[in-house]
Amino acid sequence: MSFLQQPKSLDDFRWEKRIIVVFDSPGFDQTWIKSHQKELEERKLLLVHVSE
């Protein structure tokens, strides 16, 4: 699953992933997510990016 896909309900990931919620801010860098995607997947982390 890509970390940049459209959102689902957080209940869909219950007991499967550890969820990290990141709120959009002027200093937020999406390139970091792309460059560390493999590590995030290996640790079963789900990064939820919230923006306007």
C-alpha positions in Angstrom: 0.0 0.0 0.0 1.3 3.4 -0.9 1.5 6.1 1.8 0.2 8.6 -0.7 -3.1 6.9 -1.6 -6.5 8.3 -0.9 -7.7 8.0 2.7 -9.7 5.2 4.2 -11.3 4.9 7.6 -8.7 4.5 10.3 -10.7 1.5 11.6 -9.6 -0.4 8.4 -6.0 -0.4 9.9 -6.9 -1.3 13.5 -4.5 -4.0 14.9 -2.5 -4.0 11.6 -0.6 -0.7 11.6 0.8 1.9 14.0 -0.7 5.1 12.8 1.1 8.5 12.8 -0.9 11.6 12.0 1.0 14.5 10.5 -0.8 17.9 10.1 0.2 20.0 7.1 2.5 22.9 8.0 4.8 25.2 6.1 7.9 23.1 6.9 6.4 19.7 6.1 8.5 17.9 3.6 6.8 15.1 1.6 10.1 14.1 0.0 11.2 12.6 3.4 8.1 10.3 3.2 9.0 9.1 -0.3 12.6 8.5 0.6 11.8 6.5 3.8 8.7 4.6 2.5 10.4 1.2 2.7 11.4 1.7 6.3 7.9 2.9 7.2 6.4 -0.2 5.6 8.8 -2.5 7.4 7.8 -1.1 10.7 4.1 -1.4 9.9 3.7 2.4 10.2 0.8 4.2 8.5 1.5 7.9 8.0 -1.7 9.9 7.6 -1.0 13.4 6.1 -3.8 15.9 7.0 -4.0 19.0 4.8 -6.6 21.6 3.9 
